[in-house]
């Protein structure tokens, strides 16, 4: 009796990306490893092109692949292929890293510049500030009580024109007029004293 033999069809074709990511979404580590093996070198090449630092690029790929593992259930094939999604994650991480490092560099430069700024006379600056405050107070005293009240609400307490009108129980147009007239009078008074 002869046994029927099944012709050998060769190795089984590798699973497609969609089935791999679906398995990864269910926590299948072997599917994740397959996806990693399939795209890690391309992802690394992309990261190196963006950040121009091999060590940093490796870190970026690791972070992006970890994101693939944790966010696989969120993958939506309508938004694009698995490859495009994965490479988008790598690219975003690389760009974010560059921006972060640039911001850090900018902060260091700013601190460095501040360390080399010439010291200034704090006493004279305080005296000047005090004199300016006195000038403004004197100028405010020259306003009518209605103008002063409107300006204090708007510029010292931060009220909007509408809120000034409500607090003073006057129409909005009247509040704006008081503010405008008061500011003109303040400007004229401060110009005279300077």
C-alpha positions as CSV (number, residue, x, y, z in Angstrom):
1,X,0.0,0.0,0.0
2,X,1.4,3.4,-1.0
3,X,0.8,6.5,1.0
4,X,-0.2,9.5,-0.8
5,X,2.3,12.3,-0.5
6,X,1.4,15.9,-0.4
7,X,3.6,18.0,-2.6
8,X,5.9,20.3,-0.7
9,X,4.8,23.8,-1.4
10,X,7.8,25.4,0.2
11,X,7.9,27.7,3.2
12,X,4.8,29.5,4.3
13,X,4.6,33.2,3.1
14,X,5.3,35.7,5.8
15,X,2.2,37.3,7.3
16,X,1.1,40.7,5.9
17,X,1.5,43.9,8.0
18,X,-2.2,44.2,8.7
19,X,-2.4,40.7,10.3
20,X,0.8,41.4,12.3
21,X,-0.4,44.7,13.7
22,X,-3.8,43.0,14.6
23,X,-1.9,40.3,16.5
24,X,0.4,42.9,18.2
25,X,-2.8,44.7,19.3
26,X,-3.8,41.5,21.1
27,X,-0.4,41.3,22.8
28,X,1.3,38.8,20.5
29,X,5.1,39.3,21.1
30,X,6.2,37.1,18.2
31,X,4.1,39.3,15.8
32,X,5.7,42.4,17.4
33,X,9.2,40.9,16.8
34,X,8.3,40.1,13.2
35,X,7.1,43.7,12.7
36,X,10.3,45.0,14.4
37,X,12.5,42.9,12.2
38,X,10.7,44.0,9.1
39,X,10.9,47.7,9.7
40,X,13.6,48.5,12.3
41,X,16.4,49.2,9.8
42,X,14.2,51.4,7.6
43,X,13.0,53.3,10.7
44,X,16.6,53.7,11.9
45,X,17.6,55.1,8.5
46,X,14.8,57.6,8.6
47,X,15.7,58.7,12.2
48,X,19.4,59.1,11.2
49,X,18.5,61.3,8.3
50,X,16.4,63.5,10.5
51,X,18.5,63.8,13.7
52,X,22.0,63.1,12.1
53,X,23.1,61.2,15.3
54,X,23.2,57.4,15.2
55,X,22.9,56.9,19.0
56,X,20.0,59.3,19.2
57,X,18.4,57.6,16.1
58,X,18.5,54.2,17.9
59,X,16.8,55.7,20.9
60,X,14.1,57.2,18.7
61,X,13.5,53.9,17.0
62,X,13.2,52.1,20.3
63,X,10.7,54.7,21.6
64,X,8.7,54.6,18.4
65,X,8.6,50.8,18.4
66,X,7.5,50.8,22.0
67,X,4.7,53.2,20.9
68,X,3.8,50.7,18.2
69,X,3.5,48.0,20.9
70,X,1.4,50.2,23.2
71,X,-0.7,51.9,20.5
72,X,-1.3,49.0,18.1
73,X,-5.0,48.8,19.1
74,X,-5.4,52.4,17.8
75,X,-4.0,51.7,14.4
76,X,-6.6,52.4,11.7
77,X,-5.9,51.0,8.3
78,X,-8.1,53.7,6.7
79,X,-5.4,56.2,7.8
80,X,-2.7,54.4,5.9
81,X,-0.5,51.4,5.8
82,X,1.3,49.9,8.9
83,X,4.6,51.0,7.4
84,X,3.4,54.6,6.9
85,X,2.0,54.7,10.4
86,X,5.2,53.3,11.9
87,X,7.5,55.7,9.9
88,X,5.2,58.6,10.9
89,X,5.7,57.7,14.5
90,X,9.5,57.6,14.0
91,X,9.5,60.9,12.1
92,X,7.4,62.7,14.7
93,X,9.6,61.5,17.5
94,X,12.7,62.6,15.6
95,X,11.3,66.0,14.9
96,X,10.2,66.4,18.5
97,X,13.7,65.5,19.7
98,X,15.3,68.1,17.5
99,X,12.8,70.7,18.7
100,X,13.5,69.7,22.3
101,X,17.2,69.9,21.9
102,X,16.9,73.2,20.1
103,X,14.8,74.6,22.9
104,X,17.4,73.4,25.4
105,X,20.2,75.0,23.4
106,X,18.3,78.3,23.2
107,X,17.8,78.2,27.0
108,X,21.5,77.6,27.5
109,X,22.5,80.5,25.2
110,X,20.0,82.8,27.0
111,X,21.4,81.8,30.4
112,X,25.0,82.3,29.1
113,X,24.1,85.7,27.7
114,X,22.5,86.7,31.0
115,X,25.7,85.7,32.9
116,X,27.7,88.1,30.8
117,X,25.4,91.1,30.8
118,X,26.8,94.2,32.4
119,X,25.5,94.8,35.9
120,X,23.4,97.9,36.2
121,X,22.7,100.2,39.0
122,X,19.7,98.8,40.8
123,X,19.4,101.8,43.1
124,X,19.1,104.3,40.2
125,X,16.7,102.0,38.4
126,X,14.5,101.8,41.5
127,X,14.7,105.6,42.0
128,X,13.7,106.2,38.3
129,X,10.8,103.7,38.7
130,X,9.6,105.6,41.8
131,X,9.8,108.9,40.0
132,X,7.7,107.5,37.1
133,X,5.1,106.1,39.6
134,X,4.9,109.6,41.2
135,X,4.4,111.3,37.8
136,X,1.6,108.9,36.9
137,X,-0.1,109.4,40.3
138,X,0.1,113.2,39.8
139,X,-1.3,112.9,36.3
140,X,-4.1,110.6,37.5
141,X,-5.0,113.3,40.1
142,X,-5.5,115.7,37.2
143,X,-8.3,113.5,35.7
144,X,-11.9,113.9,36.6
145,X,-13.1,111.4,39.2
146,X,-15.2,109.6,36.5
147,X,-12.2,109.3,34.1
148,X,-9.9,108.2,36.9
149,X,-12.3,105.5,38.0
150,X,-12.7,104.1,34.5
151,X,-8.9,104.1,33.9
152,X,-8.2,102.4,37.3
153,X,-10.8,99.7,36.5
154,X,-9.4,99.1,33.0
155,X,-5.7,99.5,33.4
156,X,-5.0,98.7,37.1
157,X,-7.6,96.0,37.7
158,X,-7.6,94.5,34.2
159,X,-11.3,95.0,33.4
160,X,-12.5,95.0,29.8
161,X,-14.4,97.9,28.4
162,X,-17.7,96.0,28.8
163,X,-16.9,95.2,32.4
164,X,-16.0,98.8,33.1
165,X,-19.4,99.8,31.7
166,X,-21.2,97.2,33.8
167,X,-19.3,98.2,37.0
168,X,-20.0,101.9,36.5
169,X,-23.5,101.2,35.3
170,X,-23.1,103.3,32.2
171,X,-23.5,102.5,28.4
172,X,-20.5,100.9,26.7
173,X,-20.0,103.9,24.5
174,X,-19.8,106.2,27.5
175,X,-17.2,104.0,29.2
176,X,-15.1,104.0,26.0
177,X,-15.3,107.7,25.8
178,X,-14.3,108.2,29.4
179,X,-11.3,105.9,28.9
180,X,-10.2,107.6,25.7
181,X,-10.6,111.1,27.1
182,X,-8.8,110.1,30.3
183,X,-5.9,108.5,28.4
184,X,-5.5,111.6,26.2
185,X,-5.5,113.8,29.3
186,X,-2.9,111.5,30.9
187,X,-0.7,111.6,27.9
188,X,-0.8,115.4,27.7
189,X,-0.1,115.7,31.4
190,X,2.9,113.3,31.3
191,X,4.3,115.0,28.2
192,X,4.2,118.3,30.0
193,X,6.1,117.0,33.0
194,X,8.8,115.2,31.0
